[in-house]
Amino acid sequence: MNPIIAILKEHDVSDAKINELFQALTQNPLMAMSIVGQLGIPAEKLQQLMALVMQNPALIKEAVVELGLDFSKVEAAKAQLQQ
């Protein structure tokens, strides 16, 4: 299991919420950050999660693929943010 998804499940985040989070990530990364804030994960775990993603950004792609979502949408959202 992808470590990002594992951390979310460790904090009792439902599969539906995980899918919602990654769906938002593929469409609007700023909205995804809002959803993360609503999950009730302690700050120290969020910092651990962010460090994990910063050290290995490919984990996001792995999680998106594992959930059956379209990673090209993540790339498009990322390009839009960089403009």
Legacy VTK file of the C-alpha trace (Angstrom):
# vtk DataFile Version 3.0
C-alpha trace
ASCII
DATASET POLYDATA
POINTS 83 float
0.000 0.000 0.000
1.157 3.497 -0.807
2.616 5.183 2.321
0.428 8.274 1.870
-2.708 6.146 1.813
-1.378 4.077 4.732
-0.923 7.177 6.905
-4.419 8.374 6.037
-5.924 4.975 6.882
-3.888 4.880 10.105
-5.877 7.962 11.141
-9.219 6.365 10.267
-9.719 8.354 7.070
-12.369 6.496 5.085
-11.776 5.186 1.577
-14.392 7.662 0.345
-12.505 10.595 1.924
-9.183 9.347 0.527
-10.738 9.160 -2.946
-12.257 12.624 -2.474
-8.875 14.012 -1.435
-7.015 12.595 -4.419
-9.852 13.494 -6.795
-9.564 17.086 -5.530
-5.790 16.879 -5.954
-6.242 15.957 -9.610
-8.635 18.861 -10.193
-7.762 21.625 -7.756
-4.735 21.201 -5.455
-5.799 24.156 -3.303
-9.099 22.425 -2.580
-7.166 19.292 -1.653
-5.317 21.274 1.003
-8.668 22.368 2.428
-9.820 18.740 2.598
-6.580 17.725 4.347
-7.305 20.342 7.005
-10.702 18.759 7.663
-9.407 15.216 8.175
-8.450 15.724 11.811
-4.922 14.410 11.429
-2.571 15.738 14.142
-0.113 18.421 12.990
2.939 16.249 13.638
1.545 13.490 11.392
0.730 16.037 8.677
4.317 17.271 8.870
5.535 13.671 8.555
3.244 13.172 5.557
4.429 16.373 3.880
8.075 15.451 4.479
7.433 12.055 2.930
5.874 13.661 -0.165
8.641 16.277 -0.453
11.331 13.574 -0.280
9.562 11.364 -2.787
7.015 13.229 -4.957
6.462 10.055 -7.016
4.375 8.776 -4.099
1.556 11.068 -5.216
1.556 9.487 -8.658
1.635 6.009 -7.112
-1.333 6.851 -4.856
-3.323 8.349 -7.741
-2.674 5.264 -9.882
-3.463 2.937 -6.954
-6.820 4.677 -6.537
-7.534 4.375 -10.261
-7.501 8.111 -10.971
-6.016 9.952 -13.948
-2.514 11.237 -13.146
-2.455 13.461 -16.232
-4.980 15.661 -14.415
-2.479 16.104 -11.568
0.121 17.261 -14.073
-2.372 19.680 -15.659
-3.312 21.117 -12.240
0.367 21.479 -11.370
1.052 23.362 -14.614
-1.907 25.633 -13.957
-0.569 26.480 -10.486
2.839 27.360 -11.924
1.343 30.001 -14.260
LINES 1 84
83 0 1 2 3 4 5 6 7 8 9 10 11 12 13 14 15 16 17 18 19 20 21 22 23 24 25 26 27 28 29 30 31 32 33 34 35 36 37 38 39 40 41 42 43 44 45 46 47 48 49 50 51 52 53 54 55 56 57 58 59 60 61 62 63 64 65 66 67 68 69 70 71 72 73 74 75 76 77 78 79 80 81 82
